[in-house]
Amino acid sequence: MKNSWKFAALIAALAVGSASAAGTAAGTIITNTANIVFTPEGATPGTPPTTVPSNPVNTTVLPVPSFTIVKNDGSADRTTPDYTAPGQTATARPGDTVVFPYTLTNTGNVPNESYTLTNTPDPTSAVKAPENIRFFPVTADTNNDGTLSAAEIAASTPITTITGVNQDQAVKFFQVYTIPTTATSADKFGGDPTGNRQDNPGFNNDPAVPQDANNSNVTTVDRKDATVIGPKNDPDGNGTPTTAPYPSTDATPVTITPSAADTQTAQATTTTTAVTFTNTVQNTGNRPDVFDITTGQSGFPTGTTVQLLKPDGTPLTDTDGDGVPDVGSLAPGQTADVLVRVTFPAGSAPTNPATQPTVTVTTTSSNDPTKKDDTKDIVNLPSLSFGNPTANTPGGDPTPVGTPEAGAPGNPGTPIIPPATCTTTSPAIQSTVAMEIANLGSAPDTFDVSGTAPIKLTDGTTVNVPVKYYVDTNGNKALDAGEPALTDTNANGTPDTGAIAPGTELKLIAVVAVPCAAAAQTITLNQTAKSPTTGVTVTDPNDTITVGTTPVNAPSKTVDKADAKPGDTLTYTIVGKNTSNANVTKAFIKDTLPTNTTYVSFTATSTATGPILYSTNGTSWSATPIAAPQADGVSVYAGVDTNGNGTIDTGDILTPGQAITGIFTVTVK
């Protein structure tokens, strides 16, 4: 039983070996000789047996050719591919080259076989056949990674046949094709490596072998053309990664601040003439692409220009010949920077404060022009209006030569009249002027507001009184109780408006404390509004306050004796003083010789500069005092010749506070 078991196992093992092999090679001659072995009857014991061979017989093995190519698809017929059940699949982008490995095996018993390689397209045409199907030997895979790189393909020569394949030998090869660049998403391309056995010249009786064509592969196209452009280092403009503010690359740099709203903003000053933004474009598609860059502008003043530059400052060029500047070809995920230089006249204002001056930068895919993206580069231009209220116009008007609002204290129609008597403790007279200030720029701004009122006093000196500003909360052009004064919110020493939105105005009341001792005059306010951030400045030099003239008080006169006898001398002192707040001209004092007295002398002095002149008729003047005797009832005059022309006329000025003092001496008859 044990020997029988071993024999059965051996037979089974031989059976397995026969099933896996290609069989005996064709043309092999199998020679067989039989033997008869016997011991002759009557032979002495121990006699060796006799062996007698038969005649030899020969059998020649016939060729049984066969081969297979794998991986197979789902077709039950090896001569027809089934592209609905491909043996291999892949996903690729337009322009990609796909590589599928295959193995051809000589499963027959014929050595040194040759096979041609062709492709069988999808019989239903549902899967498209690429135009550049090629086959490469396994030797092209120089790094032995089981596939072919672009470099390996370029360095190898395609094949159309596989030769010298012996029985049971397996030969690997690759089918390679490129997806058309025009392919669209969800397109399917495929190939079917088809092998055909060639006639083997070493055998004349080999039967035909059907082709092996059930080896289809299918590649599904994943076309994704996309592009984004945004602020510097943030092409999708969502604020990630966070990009810190950066200086522009201009001769006079300004700070550019990116935001997560796919914008970046620069605040221009009054001296800014150019701002250069850095924008980053990225290929977010899945294949190389060339991205055109275009721009559009809005809200900028006339004369504004926009240039597209490379990071080195040279002009952006048209690399693909479509007439539009581009960043060149970018691989998937690759980025490139574009400089956008905006040039405008210094001190320009936006066309509309409600519209931020904006350059819209657009990137467009050359692979698919419907794929594009925008980002915005914003230049906030400063502008300011400051002056007297103007109807239906934001901000005041500083340009016309005008006067304060009708009825306001200090208006020429209602001038300030200081009191007749002023002391060091006399309160100032408050005068107000209605004002407006407006932000005509394109970004919120804060404006310092300052002013001075140079006021001449009756003593001839001038004081610069600061103008104080209050918010006219109810817009009635008058200062009301509780209305707040401007404060210094930006801590630079000057009161300011606080932040004012673009296109918004603030109504103000300018307040001047006119000293009681102000001389009669027209006071011109020197007022300025200025942004400490942008430098935009507007002056308002047309507001005035009128100080009226106070009357001149009567001269004073005293005598040295309350009682006198004939022959006694009486001395009269006459003081004529300009007690008003304005200059007076052709001023003099006058006295008349009293009845019952005899003229002795008349002399005068003055606090004004100039010679004293005397007259007895108020018309003819002389520097010589009036001599005695004089007729009864004579009048004597004394004035100051301040202009030195030898007479008293309107060119002689007595300023506020100046006086003429006369000493008139007579004798009682």
ABEGO torsion letter per residue (X at the ends): XAAAAAAAAAAAAAAAAAAABAEBBBGBBBBBBBBBBBBBBGBBBGBBBBBBBBBBBBBBBBBBBBBBBOBBBABABAABBBAABBABBBBBBBGBBBBBBBBBBBABABBGBBBBBBBBBBAAGABBBBAABBBBBAAABAAGAGBBBAAAAAABBBBABBBGBBBGBBBBBBBBBBBBAABBBGBBBBBBBBBBBBBBAABAABBBBBBBABABBBBBBBBBBBBBBBBBGBAAGAGOBBBBBBBBABABBBBBBBBAAGBBBBBBBAABABBBBBBBBBBABABBBBBBBBBBBBGBBBGBBBBBBBAAGBBBBBAAGAGBBBAEBBBBGBBBBBBBBBBBBBGBBBABAABBBBBBBBBBBAABAABBBBBBBBBBBBBBBBEBBBBGBBEBBAABBBBBBBGBBGBAABBBBBBABBBAABBBBBBBBBBBBBBABABBBBBBBBBBBBBBBAAGBBBBBBBBBBBBAAGAGBBBBGBBBBBBAAGAGBBBAEBBBBGBBBBBBBBBBBBAABBBBBBBBBBBBBBAAAGBBBBBAABBBBBBBBBBBBBBBBBABABBBBGBBBBBBBBBBBABABBBBGBBBBBBBBBGBBBABBBBBBABBEBBBBBAAGABBBABBBBOBBBBGBBBBBBBBAAGAGBBBAABBBBBGBBBBBBBBBBBX
